[in-house]
């Protein structure tokens, strides 16, 4: 899993791109929080074995939220959200769900440390990792998914019962943490992550400048 700061950076960039006229500090903050929220299942791992990258990384959470939001705003005679927060609330809610799914869950799914996106129906961790290249000799080469027996296969990396994902909250297997256990808070792990974080920081004042010029 990438550091939570990287998830937040992607959430911020999604907010900058998708919020439109609803862009302000509050809506941007909600997008950032939504992107960070899945990583808090590391705290749940103190009480629930195997909760890291599982309990709040389940794809059913944003799917359920999207379904509920669609029902409230498109199917009900009077929308609860729209009646209280207008178009602004609806726009921000959709962007927050996108940030949760793409920045919060997606970055961990497309990573070797993986995510149990079908939890609790399945305890398998899934990781979509590989490469996609165009070769003059081999043609199209991709190793993200495998096709066999007419089925699409995604790499599995253990289960929540047998695999522990260490975090600064719970660095040791199981739920007990020794008093002398080392805790490491990851900020950025690589140059591309730093570029992403700096890009998100730069995008915020740029977006405010653009929006200010329109009014």
N, C-alpha and C positions, 0 to 999 in steps of 0.2 A: 504494500500500500504506500502511495506517495505521502509525504508529510501533509498534515491537515492544511498548512498554509498554501500548499499548491492547489488543493481542492478549492479553497476560498478564492484564490486567484482566478481559477477557471469560472467559478460562480460569479465573480465580479465582472469578468469579460462577457459572460452570458447576459448579465444585467445590463451592461453598457450596450450590447447589441440588440436586446429584445424589449427593454422596458419602454422605449419610445418616449411619448409625452409623459409617462408615469415616472420617468427617471428623476429621483431626488435621493437625498441621503437615507431616508427611511426605507424606500423600496430597494435601494442598493444594499443596505444593511440586511434586509430580509433575505435577499438572494445569497449573500455571503453566509449568513447563518444556516440557510437551507443546505448549502454546499458542504458545510462543516458538520452538520448534524449526524450523518451516518457514522462518522468516526467515534461518536460517543458510545457506540456499543462496546468499546473497549472498557468503559466503566462497568457496563453490565457483566463483563466477563469476570468481575470480582465476585459475582453472585451466581451467574449462570455459566456453566462450563461450555466453552466453545462459542461464546456470544460474539467475539471479535470478528468483524467483517461478515457477520451473519445476521444478527438480530435486527439491526437497523439498515443492513445492506440488502434486505429482501426486496426484489422487484415488485412484490405485491403491495408495498407501502405507497410508492408513487402512483402505481396503477389504481389503487383504491382511492387515493386522493384525487386523481384526475377524473375518475368515474363519478365521485361525489360532487366535484366542482362542476362537471358537465351537467349533471342532473339538476343541481341547484340553479345554475345560470341559464340553462337552455330548456329544461323540461318542466320546471315548476312554474305555476302561474305567477308567483311573486318570488323572486330570488332573495334569499336571506342576505347573501353577500352584497349583491348589487343595491339593495335597498339601504344598506348601511354605509357602504363605501363607494358606491357608484362604479363607473367603468374603471377607475383607478384600482380599486380593490380586486376586480376580476383580472385585470392585466398583471398585477403584482402576484396574485395567487398562481396564475399559470407559469410565470417566470420562476417563481420559487419552486414549483414542482419540477420544472425543467432543470433547475440548478441542483436539486436533490438527486434527480435521476442521472444526469450527465456528469456533473462535477463530483457529486458525493459518492455515487455507486459506480458509474462508468469508468472512472480513472482506476479504481481498484479491480474491476473486472478485467480491464485490459492491462494487467500487470501480473507478474509471476506470483506475487503473494496472494492473489485471487480474492474472490468474494462468493459467498454462498447465496446466490441471487434467488434461489428457489426455497430458501428457508422460510417456514419450518417444514414444508412438504418434503424437501430433500435437504440432507445435511452435507452434501457434496460441495466442495469449493471448486469454482470454475475459473479458469484463466484463459483469456484469449490473447495469446502472444505468438509472435512469428514475424514474418516479413512478406512484403508484396513488391515484386520487382518485375521489370520488363527486360528480358535478356534477348540479345540478338541471336543467341545459339539455342537457348532453352524456351524462348517465348515467355509466356506469363507464368511466373513462379509465385505461389502463395503458400504459406505454411500456418496460417491462422486456424483454419478448420480442415478437417479431413472428410473426404467423401468415400463412404464404403457401404455396400449393401443398400444403396439408395437412401442412406441416412447421413445426417450432418452431425459430425462429432466435434465437440469442443473439449479441450484438455481439462481433465479434472486433477485437482491437487489435494488429495486427502479429504477428510471429513471433519466436521466440528467435534466429533467424539475423539478422534485420534491425532489431531493436529492443533498445535497451539501457535497462535500468531502473537509474537511478543510486541508489547507497546510500552510506553513510559508509565502507563497506569498499571499494567500487569505484565512485567517482564519475564516472569517465570511460569513454567507449566502449571496448570491447575489454577486454583483461586487463592492459594496462600502465597504471600510475598514475604520472604525473609527480610529482617531488618537491614541486612547489609547488601541487599540486591541493588545492582547498579541500574539507575534509571537514566535513559538518554532521551531527551526531547529533540526530535529531528525537525530542523527548520527547512533546509533544502539539502537534497542529496546529490545534486548534479548541476552542471552549468545550464542545461536547458530548463531546469526547474527555476533557477534564479532568473533567467531571461523571462520566463512566464510570469513570475511574481512582479518583476520590475515593469513588465509590459502592462500588467493590470493596474499597478500604481500610476503609471503614466496615463493610462486610458481615462482615469477618473476626472482629472482636471480638464483633459481634452474634451470629454463629453460635456462637462458643465459649460465650457467655453462655447461649444457648438450650440447647445441648447439656449444659452444666454443670448447668442447672436440671432436666434430666431424670434426672440420676443422684443 
